[in-house]
Structure formats: C-alpha cells, structure tokens
Amino acid sequence: MIMFDMMPSMRDIAHVFSPEYYHRAPPDWLAVSTDVRGSTLAVEQGRQKTVNFVGASAIAALRNLCAPGDLPFQFGGDGAMALVPARHAAEALTVLARARGFARREFGMDLRVGAAPVAAISRLGGLVLVGRYEPSPGNPFGMFAGGGMDMLEQAVKERGDEALARLARIPEDLDDGEAPDMTGLSCRWEPLPSLRGAVIALLVVGDRDHGRLYADLCRLAESEKGGLRVASPDNLNPGWPSAFTMVEARVGRGGGGLWARWLSVAAQTMLVKLLCTFNLSMGGFVPERYRQETATNTAFVKHDDTLAVVFDCPSARVEEVRAYLDQREAAGELRYGLQVSDVALMTCLVGDLDGGRHVHFMDGGHGGYTMAAKRLKEGKTA
C-alpha cells in the first residue's frame, strides 16, 4: 500500500484517466460519503449556495481533523467523498455526526453521512482505488476508481447494498451538539460569469473511456489548450456585501457570538474586495497571484464510472455538445445530465493563503450539478 501523501501527483489532467496513477486504498482507512437529502427542492427554492456550503462542510471538517496531513476528497455539489487515515477514523465518525447535526440546526438541511472501512467495502465486492490529482503544489484532490466509492455513495443514499448501508450508518448520539471545525470554508466570490457564452454543469455515468470523453468535450467546447474550465482571473471578483456572509459566520469558531463573527467576516471580505479592486498587495496577499492560483486550484470530479465537470463553453457549441452526448447515449455508451446557465458558483477551502494552499469547488448556476443529476435520473436535459 502507498499512502496518499506519498503518491505520485497527477499534474496534467490527462493523467487522471491513466490507470497507472491509481493505487489500492489502505484497508484500514475509512471511506466517507455525504449527501444533502432534498437538495433538488432546496435548489428550486433558491438555496443552491447553502446546499454547496453544506455539501462541502464535511470536507472542511475532515481536513481540519487530519491536518497537517493530506487526505483525498471530492466535492459533488450537494455532497462529498473522502478517505480518512485509520488513526483518525474514530474521531472522523464524531466529526461527521457533528456536521450532520450542525447542518440540521443551522440550515434546516438533512445531511446524510456514512462511513465504512475500505476492508469492509472490499468484502462486499467493492474495490477502492485512489489517485492524487495536484494541480499546484500542496493542493491535492482525490480521484477514485474501482467502484467502491460509488458503492458506498449509493448505500448512503439508501439505494444500494443494504448490508453496506447498515454498516455505514453513523449513530445520532455521536453528535454532542458541538459545531465541527470548518475553519477555512468560505464563499466570498461573486458568481463567476461565463466569458464565452454558457456555463455547462455536466454529469456523465457509464462511459468506459473517460479520457476519450474528456478529449471530445474539449474539442467540442474549443478548450483543447486549457482543458474544461470555468474559473479565470478575468471572471473572479470578490463580493461585498455578500449574501452569504451570514452563512460563513454560522460556521465560524471565533468568540463574541454570531454577530461578532458576521462583522469579522464582513470586514475581511471588504478588505479583500478593496485590495482586488485597486490591485493592492498586503502582507503575503497579492491579488493577481491569488486570482491565478484560484483559477488553477479548482476541482472536477472523477470517481468510478462518473465524470462531473463545470466548464465555460461558447454558446454556439452548446448544441453540438448536447448532440454528441445524445448520440452516445442512444448507442448505450453512457448516460448524462446537463444544466446550462450563464454563471458558475464557487465554494472555497482556504488553508494557508500566503503559502498558496487553497482549493475551490465549482458548481454551475441555476441548479448546476443538482439539476443535472435530476435530469440524468429522468433521462432528459435542459
């Protein structure tokens, strides 16, 4: 077995689709899956950003638990996946129970959480392979293959293996009412406008050659050089005042109560807004560098037979993308869900800003991944 910290990094997106970069996860590691139940309704009620925030909350809490070590994780819009080292497994169950309770108390959302040892998933027929995608030094994401993480996700969503679902349940009494440490989780950027005409949130399942699929999508979206991306230094603008300042204040751990934390977040956001607007540096914060790092350190999702990506696409090419996917779906090669909007939403996880350690989770506007998933289930797109 090779530990995540020691894995060769995939720096080029093409490496993500190469089997040689994937390794068996240690059997005593804890596989984690979370999902916001009722996310479609919440998005339709205008709460997409909160869904994203709650969906990323477990990643923040688990990463803080395991710091300074790295752990593999993925964000899926309304949920997440992760692998937790064995030495943190018992504490991770408590952290996940707290995250579930916090989501319920603070946001009125039902966050499903589940966890099982990799060895248990293997006994039930699943294989958990993990790779380290690191777009810049110190900012790794996990990429998963083998079918095991998808098996856990389906069980947590109560539509998979019943034995695994029972094993993965996390008791309610592990939630002691304390808020999990979600330090670093924020959402201070304005929605990112499309620079090319349309933002596509795409989910594809069942395709056997994700490398070919990704290359075809790059060609259709005229993105062969930079890959499928939506974040750019040209569309990153910090927002102030932000409608989500209160959301971030709710997850803060500073003293003085909720409104004191709100004032602190608002002041920090205003300062960043001023520095970026006038291109002023302060301490280790350099606006131009931070924008470039942010555009680089954005995630997409590949686990098992699922590929999920949010990307900017010329308006004139959207129907060509759709026609390509329709043709392959009709041939029985894949299934897909797609949502088109004019903006993308970003949720951030900041570790060491001066050291360039910060990662960013993307979702499409107008429901993004959640609506794409709904349409995938229904067999239609919009």
PEMOQUI-V697645 format. One record per residue. N is the residue number from 1. PSI is psi in degrees with one decimal (999 if undefined). D_LAST is the distance of its C-alpha to the last C-alpha in Angstrom with 1 decimal. Layout:
BEGIN
[[N:PSI:D_LAST] [N:PSI:D_LAST]]
END
This chain:
BEGIN
[[1:146.4:43.6] [2:130.6:42.5] [3:154.2:41.5] [4:-40.6:38.3] [5:-27.9:40.4] [6:-3.4:42.2] [7:143.4:39.3] [8:135.2:38.9] [9:141.3:36.0] [10:109.6:33.1] [11:-33.7:32.9] [12:134.0:31.0] [13:-32.0:27.4] [14:-29.5:28.5] [15:-26.8:30.9] [16:-26.0:28.2] [17:12.6:27.7] [18:120.2:31.5] [19:-28.1:33.0] [20:-13.9:36.3] [21:0.2:35.0] [22:143.7:34.3] [23:153.9:37.1] [24:133.0:37.8] [25:143.8:37.4] [26:136.4:40.7] [27:-25.6:41.3] [28:2.6:42.4] [29:157.0:39.4] [30:122.1:37.1] [31:134.9:33.4] [32:140.0:31.2] [33:138.1:27.7] [34:157.3:26.2] [35:134.4:23.2] [36:111.5:22.4] [37:136.5:22.4] [38:22.9:20.2] [39:-32.2:18.0] [40:-46.8:14.9] [41:-42.5:17.1] [42:-41.2:18.7] [43:-42.9:15.5] [44:-22.5:14.6] [45:5.9:18.3] [46:20.8:18.0] [47:30.6:19.7] [48:-43.2:17.5] [49:-37.4:20.4] [50:-39.7:22.8] [51:-46.5:20.7] [52:-43.0:20.7] [53:-47.1:24.4] [54:-38.2:25.3] [55:-32.7:23.4] [56:-9.0:25.6] [57:-40.2:28.7] [58:-35.5:30.0] [59:-47.9:29.8] [60:-46.4:31.9] [61:-42.1:34.4] [62:-37.8:34.9] [63:-40.4:35.3] [64:-35.7:37.9] [65:-41.9:39.6] [66:-5.6:39.9] [67:145.2:40.8] [68:4.2:42.2] [69:155.8:41.0] [70:151.1:37.6] [71:147.7:35.3] [72:132.0:32.1] [73:159.8:28.9] [74:148.5:25.2] [75:134.2:22.6] [76:24.1:19.3] [77:-62.9:17.9] [78:22.9:19.3] [79:-173.3:22.2] [80:165.1:24.5] [81:150.5:26.8] [82:161.5:30.3] [83:131.9:33.7] [84:130.3:36.8] [85:150.0:40.3] [86:-36.4:42.7] [87:-17.7:45.0] [88:5.0:42.3] [89:-47.1:41.0] [90:-45.0:42.9] [91:-32.9:42.1] [92:-36.0:38.4] [93:-41.3:38.3] [94:-42.8:39.7] [95:-43.2:37.4] [96:-39.3:34.3] [97:-40.0:35.9] [98:-40.9:36.5] [99:-40.4:32.9] [100:-47.3:31.7] [101:-38.8:34.3] [102:-43.5:33.6] [103:-38.1:29.9] [104:-45.9:31.0] [105:-43.6:33.8] [106:-31.3:32.4] [107:-3.0:28.7] [108:30.6:28.6] [109:145.7:26.3] [110:100.9:26.9] [111:110.5:26.9] [112:132.1:27.5] [113:141.5:29.9] [114:150.6:31.5] [115:143.8:33.9] [116:146.1:36.0] [117:145.4:38.4] [118:-38.1:37.3] [119:-37.4:40.3] [120:-39.8:39.1] [121:-38.9:35.8] [122:-41.7:37.8] [123:-27.8:40.0] [124:7.7:37.1] [125:3.4:35.9] [126:151.5:33.5] [127:126.9:34.1] [128:110.8:33.2] [129:144.0:33.3] [130:142.4:32.6] [131:159.5:32.5] [132:102.8:33.1] [133:119.0:30.6] [134:87.4:32.4] [135:-23.9:30.9] [136:155.7:34.0] [137:130.2:37.3] [138:6.8:37.3] [139:68.7:33.5] [140:149.0:32.5] [141:157.8:29.5] [142:141.9:29.6] [143:135.3:27.8] [144:146.4:28.2] [145:172.4:28.8] [146:-18.7:30.6] [147:-16.0:28.5] [148:-40.8:30.5] [149:-36.9:28.2] [150:-38.2:25.3] [151:-43.4:28.0] [152:-43.5:28.9] [153:-45.4:25.4] [154:-36.9:24.9] [155:-42.8:28.3] [156:-32.8:27.7] [157:5.6:24.6] [158:33.5:27.0] [159:26.2:25.5] [160:-149.9:27.7] [161:121.1:31.4] [162:-37.0:33.4] [163:-41.4:36.3] [164:-37.4:34.3] [165:-42.6:32.6] [166:-43.3:36.2] [167:-35.1:37.4] [168:-9.5:34.6] [169:139.2:35.1] [170:119.2:36.4] [171:142.7:39.0] [172:-32.6:38.5] [173:-3.9:42.1] [174:-15.6:41.3] [175:109.9:39.8] [176:8.5:42.8] [177:-7.4:41.0] [178:140.7:41.2] [179:137.6:38.2] [180:156.9:37.2] [181:103.1:37.8] [182:29.2:34.5] [183:133.8:36.3] [184:-16.7:34.2] [185:126.1:30.8] [186:168.8:29.5] [187:68.4:26.7] [188:0.8:28.5] [189:145.3:26.1] [190:157.1:24.1] [191:137.0:20.4] [192:113.7:20.2] [193:147.4:19.0] [194:138.1:17.4] [195:-7.9:20.3] [196:-3.9:18.6] [197:-38.8:15.8] [198:144.1:12.6] [199:125.1:12.3] [200:126.0:10.2] [201:118.8:10.6] [202:132.8:10.9] [203:128.4:12.7] [204:131.2:14.6] [205:149.9:17.3] [206:-13.1:20.1] [207:136.4:20.6] [208:-10.2:24.4] [209:82.7:24.6] [210:-29.9:22.5] [211:-45.9:24.7] [212:-44.3:23.8] [213:-48.3:20.1] [214:-43.1:20.5] [215:-40.6:22.7] [216:-41.2:20.3] [217:-39.9:17.5] [218:-43.3:20.2] [219:-45.9:21.3] [220:-34.3:17.9] [221:6.8:17.3] [222:47.1:21.0] [223:31.5:21.9] [224:-34.1:24.7] [225:-50.3:27.3] [226:-2.9:25.8] [227:179.6:23.2] [228:106.3:19.6] [229:158.7:20.2] [230:-30.4:19.0] [231:135.5:22.3] [232:150.4:25.1] [233:-21.8:28.4] [234:-13.3:27.1] [235:17.1:24.3] [236:112.9:26.1] [237:118.9:27.8] [238:140.1:29.4] [239:140.9:28.8] [240:131.8:31.6] [241:150.2:31.8] [242:138.6:29.0] [243:-13.5:27.3] [244:13.6:27.5] [245:-40.9:31.2] [246:-36.5:32.0] [247:-47.1:29.6] [248:-37.3:31.5] [249:-34.0:34.8] [250:-29.6:34.2] [251:-2.2:34.1] [252:160.6:37.1] [253:8.1:40.5] [254:162.7:42.8] [255:176.4:45.6] [256:-2.4:46.0] [257:175.6:43.3] [258:-45.7:39.8] [259:-30.2:40.5] [260:-40.3:42.6] [261:-37.3:39.7] [262:-45.2:37.4] [263:-39.6:39.9] [264:-46.1:40.2] [265:-43.1:36.5] [266:-41.8:36.3] [267:-42.9:39.4] [268:-42.6:38.1] [269:-41.7:34.7] [270:-40.1:36.6] [271:-46.0:38.9] [272:-39.4:36.2] [273:-45.6:34.6] [274:-43.5:38.0] [275:-41.3:38.7] [276:-38.2:35.4] [277:-41.0:35.7] [278:8.8:39.2] [279:51.6:38.9] [280:138.5:41.7] [281:150.6:42.6] [282:122.7:44.1] [283:-126.0:45.7] [284:3.4:43.4] [285:117.6:40.3] [286:109.3:39.5] [287:-47.1:36.4] [288:-42.7:35.7] [289:-41.5:36.3] [290:-41.2:34.1] [291:-43.0:31.1] [292:-42.8:31.5] [293:-40.6:32.0] [294:-43.7:28.9] [295:-33.5:26.8] [296:-40.9:28.5] [297:41.9:28.4] [298:150.6:24.7] [299:151.9:23.4] [300:175.8:20.8] [301:129.5:20.9] [302:114.2:22.5] [303:127.9:24.0] [304:-118.9:25.1] [305:18.4:22.4] [306:133.6:19.5] [307:127.7:18.3] [308:130.8:16.2] [309:144.2:16.0] [310:127.3:14.8] [311:154.7:15.6] [312:135.3:16.1] [313:138.4:15.1] [314:136.6:16.3] [315:-38.4:13.9] [316:-14.1:15.4] [317:-4.5:14.6] [318:-46.0:10.8] [319:-29.1:10.7] [320:-39.7:13.7] [321:-46.4:12.3] [322:-42.8:9.5] [323:-40.1:12.4] [324:-46.9:14.7] [325:-39.9:12.8] [326:-44.3:12.3] [327:-44.4:16.0] [328:-32.3:17.2] [329:-42.0:15.4] [330:-29.9:17.0] [331:0.0:20.2] [332:18.3:20.1] [333:-21.2:20.2] [334:169.9:17.4] [335:150.3:14.4] [336:159.5:11.4] [337:141.1:8.4] [338:136.9:6.4] [339:129.9:5.6] [340:136.1:6.7] [341:-170.6:9.7] [342:4.5:13.2] [343:163.8:15.3] [344:154.9:16.2] [345:144.2:18.4] [346:133.9:21.6] [347:134.6:24.0] [348:149.2:27.4] [349:105.3:30.2] [350:124.7:33.4] [351:-77.1:36.6] [352:99.6:39.0] [353:-44.8:37.8] [354:-33.2:41.0] [355:3.9:40.8] [356:18.3:37.2] [357:94.8:36.0] [358:138.1:32.6] [359:161.0:29.2] [360:133.3:25.7] [361:128.4:22.6] [362:147.8:19.2] [363:152.5:15.9] [364:155.3:12.9] [365:174.9:12.7] [366:35.5:10.8] [367:-22.7:11.2] [368:-127.5:10.9] [369:-38.6:12.2] [370:-45.5:12.5] [371:-32.6:9.0] [372:-40.6:8.3] [373:-39.6:11.5] [374:-44.2:10.6] [375:-29.4:7.8] [376:-43.8:10.5] [377:-37.1:13.0] [378:-12.8:11.4] [379:29.0:10.7] [380:162.1:7.1] [381:164.3:3.8] [382:999:0.0]]
END
